Each structure stands twice: as structure tokens, then as C-alpha cells.
Amino acid sequence: MNIDLASDLASDLAPDLVRTFPFPFPQDIYRYSTNVERAGAAVETPAGQWGESVVHIDSEYAHELGERQAILGRDPSRMQVLPHMRASAWDAMLTIMQALALAHPEQMVLEREGEGETFLWTNRLLGIEQRFSYGDEDTLPDEPLTFIGAQVQEDIALLDQREGQLFVDAGLVTFAADWSFGFDVGMSFLEIHGPVPRVHQTGVIARAQKFLMRLQADAPHRRTNWSLTVGRRLDVSTETYPEWGPDRTRILTVDDDAFGAEVHLRVEVQHLVRLPESGSVMFLIRTYLLPLEAIAGIEPWRARLHAVLAELPEDMADYKGFIAYRDRAVQWLSARAPQEG
Ligand code: HEM
């Protein structure tokens, strides 16, 4: 890639994607932890802020919803509701509608008609006006999870709580980071986290499950997770590995401008919500991408990401999938430190 194309890419980035980017590192050293906190409080960053609401719409809304529809069209296994989770899917849909209406009252409205179970849902961004009876699938054009999944940028997983454990028994996940929803559906929380290094010995996952099983309906929580990725591709799921896997080594062959434009910090803001009617746990995953060249424009972010990547243990960089180009990223960030004097 030549220099002009690289700078075109930087200037193409809508300003809100920098302003609301959830930069995830409070320290120079990153380790896995049960990093959950109450949702809803905005977090100030050197570029702006994030985290005011459980669902977040930004300038990628139309583009990401289009991606999701295309992925679902090619691979319907990305949306699954095991039979005992049908009530949870309705619960999730209504809870997400309420969250959208709270976050975007100008565009999103949920009205209950009378004392009954009939609602009118309006999404002005998409021109949707839908009257439905809660629990009656004949009153929606799609299954409830498909219907609401076409209106939020978040991926959705629903966990059933039984026999003292959590099971991922439903969801609509099109933007998985190196895992497969179709493979994982029906698994327990502990099984799903089987491949993650360190978290079993350190008790992170056992603590997380305990925490989730006590989650209260009126107290949504959130956490972040992160990785590096090549390009702005959201669907880096196991299913499509042949399409994106080779980028992990191809990126070593590009020049510095292209490297800064193509390598992205990929951050997930994950919300954990107890659904009020069904008692299931809803896990929302909202994925954000910011290229290194944009991170380098905000000095505290450049310095912090440089420190984290330089220190990150091998097994974690390997599991996160960027071991091949970690050193190059560290050098790239280091070369963009402000000059002394
Ligand atoms: C991966 C922790 C909730 C599904 C991970 C990783 C950590 C983690 C540390 C490794 C991430 C990385 O290095 O990129 C936690 C904690 C949670 C939580 C502390 C709650 C407090 C959930 C929930 C789900 C989930 C509710 C439900 C779907 C996954 C999956 C992976 C993952 C699918 C990828 C595993 C793989 O490599 O196949 N989680 N997690 N997590 N988590 Fe969680």
C-alpha cells in the first residue's frame, strides 16, 4: 500500500469511532481478571467517553447490520435458540428494546398498549414500526432474537442457569473473535472457557461464574476484552478462518504505513444482564476497532498500548492470535513516540 492510500484510510475513520472508543487498559500490565463493574457510568478517555448505555449505536450502525444480515444469510448456525430458551429470547428482545429506547429516545420508542401484553416498537433509524403481543411469534416478522439482532450492533448470547451452572443455550453471534457460536451452543460456561490459558488455575472463570449466578435483574454489569486484528473485518470466527487466518502472517510483509492502517486494536465491551422474566443471563458483546495509526494520534493510548504489548506473556499473545506480529506492533508504536526536546 502506498502512503496516500494509508492516509486515506486514516481520514476515512468517522470521528465518533475515536471519540467513543473504549480503550481498555487501566495499567501498563495486562492480565486476565474477573474485571466486572456496574454498567451505565460513562468512562472519560483522552479522546472522549464511552459506556453510558448498555447498547451503543454509532456511525457503523448501517454497515454492521448489513454485515450481520449477509453472514446470517450465508450461515444460519450463527443464530440458535434451544427449545427451552424461547421465553428467554422474548425476554432478551424486550430488554434490548428498553435499553435502546433509554439510550436513543429520539429514534427508539417502546410503548405498552393498555394493561395487556401488546407493545408498539418504533425504530426510526430503520423505519420499523411493529406491533406485537409478547410471546406470540405470529405477531413478529422473525423470531424475537433475529428481529432484535437486526437492530443492534451487539452480538447476543443467552445463558440458562440450572444445576448450579450456566449454559450458553441461545444466541445470535456473527462477530465472534476466534471462536464458534455454532460449536459452543449448549456448552457450560466452564467448558466454553476451556481453551483460555491461565484463567482456570487463577480461579478467574470460577469466580466469574459465581458472580454471574448472583447477578440481579436491576444491576447490569460490564467488562472489556481485547485483541489485535488485521483489517476491519468483524467476523473473525472459527468458521471463516481460511478467509482471515493468512492475514496474521501477510501483515508482516507490508510497509509501515500499511501496517499502521491495517492492524487494529479490537475491543469488546461486554454487558452482563439478568433478564427479569426468564431469569436467564444475557451477554451482549459490542465490538470496536481502531487502527494503530489512530491510536498513535492519542499519545496516552500509544504509550499504554506499547507498554502492554511489550510486556504481555507469550502464551497470552499466542492465544489472542497476534504472536506473529506482536514484536512488529511494539516497534511500530515505539517509533511513533514523541521526539524529546
Ligand atoms: C474468552 C473471561 C463471560 C464466552 C474469555 C477470555 C477471558 C474470559 C479472560 C479470554 C479472552 C482473550 O484473551 O481474548 C470471562 C469473564 C466473564 C466472561 C471474566 C464474566 C465475568 C463470558 C460469557 C460468555 C463468554 C457470559 C458467553 C458466551 C467466551 C468465549 C471465549 C471467551 C466464547 C473464547 C473462548 C475460545 O477461545 O474458544 N472469557 N468471560 N464469556 N469467553 Fe468469556
Residues whose N, C-alpha, C, O or C-beta is under 5 A from the ligand:
A	BS01	HEM	Y32 S33 T34 N35 V36 A157 V168 D178 W179 I192 P195 V196 V204 A208 N225 W226 F283 K320
